[in-house]
């Protein structure tokens, strides 16, 4: 009853497709293992959080559910869902196993749910012995495709899984299922049920994509200012390839008097959490970031995503998955969104063309000097209800 009250309090009244398919398996007796493919914004977090909360014995003061997230931000976001859903279940407590959360040596974690990043969780289970892995009932591995793309996370996740008891319920979620992800999933989840929902590319139907041709970084900045001058939006995210570019761009926007937040990987976890909280609360309207924010960060009021730099892998080829996740920060839960790509060379035009081919979706050219046309496009595209947080950034 306490969990149902939490579910209804969060505004759920009927399950999404992934919840409808996954929850009967996750809540079945005896517990069943699951590998599920599900796009962002479908409610998978709420589904596995409900499964974890359902398995907890609140009278036992030790970790019983363990959830791995690839980044601190995602761990925090999942933790917020746990706190919301468990609001009427006060005996169930949550601990974060993340870099920067220091516990005293010899201490034992008494909270029933632990969520964290693989390196810290591994330390807490083995070297520091804050957690007894043999008592874990549910093991969740979220964003598996991101996990295996991050150096060391794949091995750490497998080492953690091997410490768990044989009857521990294993749940793995991934937005994509390439061969490498599938091989990893099979290593981590024995005898799984498998759910594959539609590919995330189909969410591109709700996101209008454009590109602006420029000749330099400075020209891209001028185009960005022109676009903002013509669009009334709630909040925006701007993605850069490097920390240096992100820092420069945030500084230039701030000089023009805009409310800008900067988020990049070298910041301390506490700083990163504070930046995201302020952005969520609308204290800053624009978030300039690197790929650290491309996946999983849900801020409902984001209506425009701008790729100041197109995403490429270490070999300079288009990073299609990152592109998908970046622009997926807008158009959440079926709403309409707008994505604008900045192109400043033949190479980046080639990257854009290859991205178009990969997703088989036309990316339309936009004239950043034609403010009337930009305004028309924005009005046609962003039809989300005005909640009082809208703003207009002045022209440069």
N, C-alpha and C positions, 0 to 999 in steps of 0.2 A: 504493500500500500504506500509506503514512504517513497519508493522509487516511482510508482505511477503518478503520485502527486508531483514529483519533480519533473517528470516527462511532460505532464499537462501544463505545469507552470512555465516550461520553456516554450510553450506555444505549439507543441506537436499535437495534432489530432488524428492524423493517419500516417502510416509509414511510407517512406520513399521506396523506390524500387529495390535498392540495396538492402534497406532495413527489412522489407517484406520477404526477401529471399534469404538473408543471412540470419536474422534473429531466431527463427525456429531451430536452425542448426546450432547456433551458439548457446541457446538456452535449453537444449535437449538434455535428457538424462538417459544413459550416462553421457558426459560431455563429449562433443565431437570436434575434430580439428577442421580448420577451414583455410583455404586459399581463395581470396576474392580480388577480382579486378573491378575497380570502380572509379569513375571520374571524380575530380574534386567537386565540392559543392553539392554532394548527393546525400549527405547525412551519415556517412560510414563511421565517423568519429562517435556520433551519438549511439550508433549501433553497438560498437565494441565496448564503449563506456558502460552501456546498460548491461552488457554481458559480464563485464568485470564486477560491477556493483552487485549483480545478482548472485555471484559466486562467493562473495566475501562473508565471512563469519565475523560480525562486529565485536563479538565477545573475545576473540583471539587477537592479542596485541602484538602481531608480527606481520611482515609482508606476505600477502597471499596472491596478489596480482602484480604483474610486472609488465610495463609497456615501454618499448623502445621507440624513440623518435630520432630522425637523423640530425636535427638541429635543436638548439635551446628554445628557439621561438616556437617550433612545433610542439615541443614538450609542454611549454607554458600554455599554448592554446588548448591542447588536449586536457591539461589540468583544469583549465577554466570550465570546460564542459563537465568534467567530473564534479567540480564544486557546485555547478548549477544543478545537475541532475541529482546529486546527493544532498541537496540543501535541506531536505526534511529527514535526513538519515545521519544525524550529527555524530553518531558513534563511529562512523567510517571516516578515517583520516587519510590524508595524501602527503607524500614526501617527494621532493624532486631530487633525483640523482644526476646533478649537472655540475659542470666545472664551476667552481666558485662557492658551492654549497659545502662548507667544511664541517665535518662532524668530529667529535673527540675520538681519539683512538680507543678501542675497546668498547665503544658505544654500540648498542644494537638499535636498529630502526624498529619503532613500535607501530608505525602507521601501516595500515593494511594494504594500501596501494602505493606502488612506487613507479614513477614515470621518469625516464631520463634518457641520456644519450649513451651509446654503446660503451665507449671508453670508461666513463665514470661508473656505469652499472657493473661492468666487468671488475673494476677495482673494488667496488663495494661488496661484490659476491665472493671474490677470491682473496686478493691481497689484504684488504682491510676488514673483511668478514663482518660488515655492518648488516648484511642480509644473509639468511640461510636459504640458498636456492632450492634445497630439497623440500621446502615447505610451500613453494609456489604452486598455486592451483591453475592460474591462467597466465599465459605468456602471449603478449600482443606485439607484433612487429609491424609498425605503420610505415607507409611510404617506402616500401622495399626497393623500388627502382632508384630512389635517391640514395638509400642506404648503401647499395652496392657500387654507386658511382663515387662515393666518398672514401678516400684512402683509409684502409684499416677497419672501417665499419663492418664490412662483410665478415672478416675473420673474427672480430670481436663478438658479433651477433651469434655466430656458429659456436664459439667457445661458451657463451652464456647458455645457449640452448642445451648444450651437452651436460651442463651441471644440473639441469632440471629433472624432476622425477618423471618416470615413464608414463604416469597417468595425468600429467599436466596438460591442460587444454592449450593447443597452439593455434593462434589466429594470425594470418598474414594478409596484409592489404597492399595493393600496388595499383597505380594508375595505368601502368603499361605492363605488358608481358612479353618482352623480347626474350630470346633464348637464355641470355645470361641471368635475367630475373627468374625465369622459370627453373633453371638449374639450382639457383640459390634457394628458391621456395621449396623445392623438393628435398633439399638437404635439411632444411629447418623444420618442415611440417610433415611428419609421417602420416600415412593413410588419410589424406585430406579429402573433405568435400571440396568441390571446386565450383566457384561462381564466376562467370565472365559476362559482364554487362557491356553495353555498347562502348566503342572506343571514344576517348575524350574529344577527338577531332570534331565529332558531331556537335559539340557545344559551340563550335565556331559559327554555327548558323545564327547565333544571337549576337555575335560580335562583328561589327563592321570594321574592316581593315583598310587603312590608307597608307601611302608613303609620300614623303616630301623630299625632293631632290635639292641638295645643297652642295657647296664646294669646299667647305671647311667647318671646323668645330664652331668657330664664331658665327658663321652663317646659320648653322644648325640652332645655335642659341637664339639668334634673331628670329628664325622661323618659329621656334618654340614660343617665344614671347608673343608673336603675332597670333598664333593659334589660341593661346590663352586669352588674348584680348578679345577674341570673337566667340569664345565658348563660355557658357555659364555651366559650371560643374560643381558637384559636391566635393569629391576628393580625387586626387590623381596620384599615380605612381609613375616615376620615371626611372628606367633601367639603363645603367651604364656598364661598360665592359670592365673597367678598372676602378679601383678605389680612388686613384688620382683624378680621373675624369669626374667621378661622382662628387668628390670634394670641391673641384673647381666649379662645377655646375651649381652645386648647392650655394657656394659663395656668391656666384654671379646673380642667382635668383634672389638671394637675401639682400644684395646691394640694391636690387630694384624694388625692395620693400615687400617681398612675398613671404608668407609664413611657410618655411621650408624645414623639413626634418631630414637628416642624413643617417643612413644605416649601412654599415659595411662590416665585413667579417673580422677585422682586427679589433673592433670595439669589445670592451668587457661585456660579459653576458648581462650584467645588471644595467649597463648603459643601453644595450640593445632592447631589453625588456621595457625600459622607461620610454624609449623612442616609440616603440610600437604602441604602448599604452596611450601616449599623448596623441598619436595619429588616430588611433581608434576613437578616442574621445573628441576628435575634431579640433584639437588645439593647434595642430599644424594641418594645412590643407593639402600640402604636396610632400610626398616622400620620395627622395632621391636615393637610389640604392643600387647595389650590385646583385649578383645572382643569389645572394644569401636570402633574399626575400621572394625569389621567383616561385617557390612552391609552398602551398599550404597556408599562407598567411591570409586569413579571410577578414576583410574590412568591408562591410556591406555597402558603404557609401562611395566606394571607388567606382567611378563611372568612366574614367579615361585612363588608359595605360599608354605611355610613350616609350618606345625603344629609341633612346638617344643613340645607342650603339646596338646593332643587331647582334644576337647571341651566336658565337662561334665556339667550336671545341678547340682543344690544344693544337690541332693541326690546321686550324683556320677554316674548317668546313662548317656549314650551317649546323647549329645545334637545334634540331627541330623540336625535341622534347622540351628544352628550356624555353624556346619561343612559345610553345603551346601553354606552358605553365605561367610564363610571364603575362601573356595577354589574357589568360584565364583568371587573373586577379580582378578583371572587370567582367560584367555579364554573369555574376554569381547567381545560382539557383534559378536559371532560366531568364533572368532580366537581360535587357539589352545593354550592350557596352560598345565602346569605341577604342580602337587601337591605332596608333599612328607611329609609323616607322621613319626614322631619319636616315637618309642615304647620302653619303658624301664622296663616293668614288666609284669607279667601274667595278672594283672588287666587291664593295658592299651591295651594288646593284645586282651583281651576279649571285651573291648570297641570298638577296631578296627573291630573285627569280627562282632559285632552287627551293626556297621555302614555299613559294606559291605552288610549284610543281608537286612537292611532297604532299601538301594538304589538298591539292586540287581546288584551291579557293583563290579567286581573283583579289589582288591587293591593288586598289585604285589609286592613281596619282592625284595628289592634292596640291593646289597652288597656295602656298602659305601667305602670299601677298593679297589673295582674293578673300578678304575678310567676310564679305557677304556670303560667298559660297561655303566657307567654313561654318558660318553660323547656321546656314540652311541644313548642312550635313549633320551638325550636332543636334539641331532641333528634331530632325527626322529620326536620329539614332537613339539619343538618350531620352527615353520616355519614362524613366523612373520617377516616382512621385517626389516632389520637392518637400523635404522635411524641415526646411528652415535653415539648413546648413549650406545652401548654395552660395556661390560667390563668383565674382568676376575678377580675374587678374588683369590689371591695366596693360595697355599696349606699351612696348618699350619706346 
